[in-house]
Amino acid sequence: MDLFKAAMAARENAYAPYSNFQVGAAIRGASGKIYAGCNVENVAYPEGTCAEAGAIAAMVAAGETEISEVLVVAGGASQITPCGGCRQKIAEFAARETVVHLADLSGAIEDVTVGNLLPVSFDKDHLVGS
């Protein structure tokens, strides 16, 4: 799967000297183009960046604003899910039925949807005057 390869390649470049927990993410935009990101830690822990956020930023910088598919990969005993903040970031650019592939390093993948990950998301309809 091309998303898995892209996420694994990004994961190799993760900057994780504090947690030693490298994460890679790859998203497919509506155009079919793949954008990848990795986690980037900072000694001031809250200032780090998640892999999903990096991939989304790359997509937006390239002029796309619609996610058609996501894959997240990390080490550990099982597949990783995006954190709460990244779930909301993904929901900003993806439909509820968009597939999110959760992968481990061996390539085992579990599929969920954005709606499964964030069943009650905050969206533009919650804003006053929208």
C-alpha positions as CSV (number, residue, x, y, z in Angstrom):
1,M,0.0,0.0,0.0
2,D,1.5,3.3,-1.0
3,L,0.2,5.2,2.1
4,F,2.0,2.6,4.3
5,K,5.3,3.1,2.4
6,A,5.0,6.9,2.7
7,A,4.1,6.8,6.4
8,M,7.0,4.4,7.1
9,A,9.4,6.6,5.3
10,A,8.2,9.7,7.2
11,R,8.4,7.8,10.5
12,E,12.1,7.1,9.8
13,N,12.7,10.9,9.9
14,A,10.7,11.5,13.2
15,Y,12.4,13.6,15.7
16,A,11.6,11.8,19.0
17,P,14.7,12.0,21.3
18,Y,12.5,12.2,24.5
19,S,9.9,9.5,24.0
20,N,11.7,7.4,21.4
21,F,8.2,6.9,20.0
22,Q,8.4,7.5,16.2
23,V,5.1,8.1,14.4
24,G,4.5,8.5,10.6
25,A,1.3,9.5,8.9
26,A,0.3,9.7,5.3
27,I,-2.8,11.2,3.8
28,R,-4.2,11.1,0.4
29,G,-5.8,14.3,-0.9
30,A,-8.7,14.4,-3.2
31,S,-6.3,14.7,-6.1
32,G,-4.8,11.3,-5.2
33,K,-1.5,12.9,-4.2
34,I,0.0,11.6,-0.9
35,Y,1.3,13.9,1.8
36,A,3.4,12.6,4.7
37,G,4.4,13.8,8.1
38,C,6.3,12.6,11.2
39,N,6.2,13.6,14.9
40,V,8.6,16.3,15.9
41,E,9.2,16.5,19.6
42,N,10.5,19.5,21.6
43,V,12.1,19.7,25.0
44,A,9.1,21.8,26.0
45,Y,6.7,18.8,25.5
46,P,3.5,20.7,24.5
47,E,5.3,22.4,21.7
48,G,5.9,19.2,19.7
49,T,4.0,18.3,16.5
50,C,2.1,15.2,15.7
51,A,2.7,13.3,12.4
52,E,-0.9,13.8,11.3
53,A,-0.7,17.5,11.8
54,G,2.5,17.6,9.7
55,A,0.9,15.6,6.9
56,I,-2.2,17.9,6.9
57,A,0.0,21.0,6.9
58,A,1.9,19.6,3.8
59,M,-1.4,19.0,2.1
60,V,-2.8,22.5,2.8
61,A,0.5,24.1,1.8
62,A,0.2,22.3,-1.6
63,G,-3.2,23.8,-2.1
64,E,-5.5,20.9,-1.2
65,T,-8.1,20.9,1.5
66,E,-9.8,17.5,1.3
67,I,-8.6,14.2,2.8
68,S,-9.8,11.1,1.1
69,E,-7.7,8.5,3.1
70,V,-5.4,8.5,6.1
71,L,-2.8,6.0,7.5
72,V,-1.0,6.3,10.8
73,V,1.9,4.0,11.8
74,A,4.0,3.6,14.9
75,G,5.8,1.0,17.0
76,G,4.2,-0.7,20.0
77,A,2.1,-3.7,20.9
78,S,-0.8,-2.7,18.6
79,Q,-1.9,-0.2,16.0
80,I,-1.9,3.5,17.1
81,T,-4.8,5.9,16.8
82,P,-4.5,9.6,16.2
83,C,-4.6,11.7,19.4
84,G,-7.8,13.7,20.2
85,G,-6.4,16.9,18.7
86,C,-5.4,15.1,15.5
87,R,-8.8,13.5,15.2
88,Q,-10.3,17.0,15.2
89,K,-7.7,18.2,12.7
90,I,-8.5,15.2,10.4
91,A,-12.3,15.8,10.8
92,E,-11.7,19.4,9.6
93,F,-10.7,18.1,6.1
94,A,-12.3,14.7,5.9
95,A,-15.8,13.3,5.7
96,R,-17.2,11.1,8.5
97,E,-16.9,8.1,6.3
98,T,-13.3,8.7,5.3
99,V,-11.2,5.6,6.1
100,V,-8.3,5.9,8.6
101,H,-5.9,3.0,8.4
102,L,-4.2,2.2,11.8
103,A,-1.0,0.3,11.1
104,D,1.8,-1.3,13.1
105,L,5.3,-1.8,11.9
106,S,4.7,-5.2,10.4
107,G,2.0,-3.8,8.1
108,A,-1.0,-5.1,10.0
109,I,-3.8,-2.7,9.4
110,E,-7.1,-2.0,11.2
111,D,-9.5,0.3,9.4
112,V,-11.8,2.7,11.1
113,T,-13.6,5.8,9.9
114,V,-13.3,9.4,11.0
115,G,-16.8,9.1,12.4
116,N,-15.7,6.1,14.5
117,L,-12.7,8.0,15.9
118,L,-14.6,11.2,16.6
119,P,-18.3,10.5,16.9
120,V,-19.3,13.9,18.2
121,S,-16.9,16.3,16.5
122,F,-16.9,20.1,16.7
123,D,-17.6,21.6,13.3
124,K,-18.5,24.9,11.6
125,D,-22.2,24.4,12.4
126,H,-21.4,25.0,16.1
127,L,-20.1,28.5,15.4
128,V,-22.5,31.4,16.0
129,G,-23.5,33.1,12.8
130,S,-22.2,30.4,10.5
